[in-house]
Amino acid sequence: MANGLGPFYDLERAAEYCGYSTSYFAKLIRKKSIKRYGPSQSRFARADLDRFRSEEHTSELQSR
């Protein structure tokens, strides 16, 4: 992809990529700001998910 964001995942695949169940990931994205793409705003860019995973990992380490 020329813009460097993709590939793009649907909710289920994005949850799997991040290591969460679909229902837990859905709760997380309601609380956190993860940009959505597509006409129905139901796609997530891997670059954004990587950033989210990094932030989650950092938050976990800081809370210890």
C-alpha positions as CSV (number, residue, x, y, z in Angstrom):
1,M,0.0,0.0,0.0
2,A,1.4,3.4,-1.0
3,N,0.2,5.2,2.2
4,G,1.9,2.7,4.5
5,L,-1.2,2.1,6.6
6,G,-2.3,-1.2,5.3
7,P,-3.2,-3.9,5.1
8,F,-6.6,-3.3,6.6
9,Y,-8.4,-5.8,8.9
10,D,-12.0,-6.2,10.0
11,L,-12.9,-6.3,13.7
12,E,-12.4,-10.0,14.1
13,R,-9.1,-10.1,12.3
14,A,-7.9,-6.9,14.1
15,A,-8.7,-8.4,17.5
16,E,-6.8,-11.6,16.6
17,Y,-3.8,-9.5,15.3
18,C,-3.7,-7.7,18.7
19,G,-4.2,-10.9,20.7
20,Y,-7.6,-10.2,22.1
21,S,-11.0,-11.8,21.8
22,T,-13.4,-10.0,19.5
23,S,-15.7,-8.9,22.3
24,Y,-12.8,-7.6,24.5
25,F,-11.3,-5.7,21.5
26,A,-14.7,-4.2,20.7
27,K,-14.8,-2.9,24.3
28,L,-11.3,-1.5,24.0
29,I,-11.9,0.4,20.8
30,R,-14.9,2.1,22.4
31,K,-12.6,3.4,25.2
32,K,-9.5,4.1,23.1
33,S,-9.1,6.2,20.0
34,I,-8.2,3.8,17.1
35,K,-8.9,5.3,13.7
36,R,-11.4,3.3,11.6
37,Y,-11.5,3.2,7.8
38,G,-13.9,2.3,5.0
39,P,-17.5,3.4,4.2
40,S,-18.9,1.7,7.3
41,Q,-15.9,2.6,9.5
42,S,-15.4,-1.1,10.1
43,R,-11.7,-1.5,9.0
44,F,-8.5,-1.0,11.0
45,A,-5.1,-0.3,9.5
46,R,-2.2,-2.5,10.6
47,A,-0.1,0.6,11.2
48,D,-2.7,1.9,13.7
49,L,-3.0,-1.4,15.4
50,D,0.8,-1.7,15.8
51,R,0.8,1.8,17.4
52,F,-2.1,0.7,19.7
53,R,-0.3,-2.5,20.7
54,S,2.8,-0.5,21.5
55,E,0.9,2.0,23.6
56,E,-0.9,-0.9,25.4
57,H,2.4,-2.6,26.2
58,T,3.9,0.7,27.5
59,S,0.8,1.3,29.7
60,E,1.1,-2.2,31.2
61,L,4.7,-1.7,32.0
62,Q,4.1,1.7,33.6
63,S,1.3,0.3,35.8
64,R,3.6,-2.3,37.4
